[in-house]
Amino acid sequence: MSAPEKNIGDILLKVENISLSFGGVKALTDISFEIREREILAIIGPNGAGKSSMLNCINGFYHPQQGTITYRGEKRKQMRPHEAAKQGIARTFQNIALFKGMSTLDNIMTGRLLKMKSGLFTSAIYKGPAEREQIEHREFCERIIDFLEIEAIRKVPVGRLPYGLQKRVELARALAAEPTLLLLDEPMAGMNLEEKQDMCRFILDVNDEFGTTICLIEHDMGVVMDISDRVVVLDYGRKIGDGIPDEVKSSQAVIDAYLGVQH
């Protein structure tokens, strides 16, 4: 399950001195790190360390009070989530955010909305170019369904699916947006061992076959050490580690703050 050899590229996203507070509570303090093209970067740390807050800053849900985020060489200011999505940043969430009454295919199709000129509803009313466009987008989504091996549930309402498959559908919807940078917030939380192994395989395949850069939050240290190229460690909103998995695993500060603590 270890990550394949790859050609890590230039800096795709750079986080510099980010600080984020909610009232008097400091969620992040002076955080800096880089994400490089085609790498898998894991962000780890105890509950409440600021991991999800960091992802929320990257894709525009939160706006830090201090620091800068540079994406593809351009410093961002007050970016909104839909603007981040247009620029190639897709996101999955800690708590599954799918349309439970819609089928797997229709959920995945919503990931194509930013790519559609006519939109789903226009396509349903008008023939001609709008209809052809929707067929093309549907074909793209069908390829993702094949890639993630969920053909058997393509017409099933996602609310009827077990948790592990819902997580896979959410990954499929994010991939439908053809992201350059994919943010995964605890993609394996609540999964059994077999489901985790499947998700690890798909994450590695997405990174390898599509060249997608991945930044993930994960608590399972076995998973993190197996699939990550680099690991950033947060504790109480501060960065205490940054390096390849073996370096991070042997850091005394990381052991004291996280790896040596039973969660």
N, C-alpha and C positions, 0 to 999 in steps of 0.2 A: 504493500500500500504506500510505500515511500514515494515522494515526489520525483518525477522524472527529471533527467538533466535538461536544462533549458537555457536559452539565451536571454538573460535578464536585460532589459533595455534601460533607457534613460529615465530620469525622474518624471513621473506622470503627475503626481500630486505632492505638494509640500506643505506641511503644517508647521507654522512658525509662531512660537510663544503664545499659543492660544490659552486664554483664560475665560471661564464662563461661570457666572454666579446667578443664583436665583434668590433675590433678596440678600440676606446675609450669609447664605449657604454657598460655599465655593464647590462647584462640581468639577471644574478643571482649573489647574494652576500651571501656567507657563509650559504648556505641552508643545514639543517639537518632534517631528519625525517625517520620513519620506516614504512614499509608495512608488515603486518602480514598475515600468511596463512589464507585463507578463509574469509578475511575481505573485505569490500567495503570501500575504502578510496577515498574521494573527495578532489580535489585540486581546490580552488576557489580564486577569486581575480578580480580586474578590468581589462579591456583590457590593454595589455602591461605589466601585472604584472610578466610575465615570466613562465606562466603555461605550454604552449606548449613547451617552451625551456627545461623545466624540464623533460617532457616526452621524448623529443628528446635526452636528456642525458641518460635517463634510457635505451632506446633501441638502443643507439649507433649512432644516426644520428649526434649528437654533442659530442665533446670531451672537457669536462671542463678543464680550465687551473689549477684549484686547487680542492682539495678534492678527496674523494674516493666513489665508489659505490660497495657495497658488496651484491652479489646475491647467495643465498643458501650457505652462509658461505665462499664464495670465493671472494676475492677482484678482481675487474675487471680492466684491463688496455687496453685502446684504443679498446674497443669492437666495431665491425661493426654490422649493423642491421641484416645481415644474420646469424651472430654468436649468436646474442641475440635470434633470432627466433629459432635456433636449440636448444637453452637452455630452450625454453618454454615461451618466451615473445612475445606476439602478439599485434598488434596495429591497431586501426582504426584512421582515420584522420579527421581534421576539414573540409577540402574540400574532398568530396567523390572521392576516387581513385579506380574506377572500370574500367573494360574493357567494354565500352558502347556498342560495337557491338556484344559482346558475351552474351549467355543466362545466366540466374540466376545460373543454375546448373554448367555451365562451369566456371563461375566466382568463385563459391564456390570450385570447384575442384582445382583451382590454389592454394588454401590454403593448399592443401595436398602435394604440390610438394616436400617439404622437407622430407615428410614421404615416398615418392616413391623411390624405388631402381632403377626402370627402367625409370621413367619419362613419361610424357604424350606422347611425340612423338615416343619413342621407343615402347610404348604400342600400338600405332596406327599401327605400322609396323609389329611387331612380335607377334606370337601366343604363347600359352603355359603359362609359369609362368608370363610373363609380362601382358598378357591378364587377367589372374586370379587376379593379383594384382590390376589392374585398376578396375575390377568389385568390389573388396572388398572396395577400396577407394570410389567408386561411391556409394556403399551401405551406407557407413559412412556419406557421404554428404547428401544422401536422408534422413537419420535420423535427421540431423540438419535441413533440410528443413521442415520436419514434426514438429520438436520441435518449430521452429519459425513461424509455420503456414503460409508458403509461397508456398504450393504445387501448387496453381493455377497459379503461375508465373514462375514455374521451367524452362520452355522452352522459356520464353519471353526475348528478348534482354534487358539488364538492362537500356539502353538508352531510352527505351520507358516507363519506370516505373516512377511513381510519386516519389517525393523526399523522402518521408517517407519510402517507400518500398526499395528504393536504400540504405538508411541507414541500413535497416534490412538485406539486402543482404551483405553489407559490414561487419556487425556483424557476419553473417553466415560464411563468408570467414575466418574471424579471428578465429572463433570457430573450423573450419575445421583443423586448425593446432594443436588442442588439447592443448591450452596454459595452463601453470601453473599460469602465470600472464598476465592478459588482460588489456591493456591500451586503454581507450576510450577517444578520444579528442572531446568534445562537441557532444556526440551521439544524443542529442535531439535538436540541433540548427536548427531553421527554421521549426520545426514541430508544428502542431496544437495540441490542448489539447488532443484529442483522440489518436493521434499518440504518444504523450509523455507518456500517460498512458500505452499504449501497450509496449513501449520501457522500461519503468520502470519495468513492469511485467517481461519482458524477462530478464533484467539484474538481477533481484532478483532470477529468476528461474535458470539462469546460475550459479549464485553464490551458490544457495542452492542445486541444483540437481547434478551439476558437481563438486562442491567444488572449483570452479575457484576463485582465488584472483583477485580483480578488483580495478584498480586505474582509476578514471575518472575525467575529467574536465567538469564542468557544471555551467552555469550562472543562471539557474532557482533555486532559493533558496528553493522553496517548494519541488522540486525534491531532492535536496541535503539533506535537513533536514529529508525527509521521508525515503530515501533508504540507507544512509551512516551510517557506524559504527563509522567512525572518519573523521574529516575534517582538512585539512591543508590550511591555508590562506596565500597567497602571496600578496605583495603590492610593486610595484617598485623594483621587484627582491629580496625582503627580506621577510623572514617568520615573520608574525605578530600574527599567531594563530595556535594552534595544539591541538585538543582534540575532545571529543564527540560532536555531533551537538548542544546539549543544552548549553554546555560550550562556544562553539564558538559563538553561537547566542547572548549570553549575554555579550560577551567581548566588552568593550568600544572601544578598538583599532580597532576591526573588524567593529563595527558599524560606527565609524568615517571614516574608509578607504573604506568601501564597502557596507555593508548592509544598511546604512543610505543614500546612494547615489542613485538617480534614474538613471538607464542605459537604 
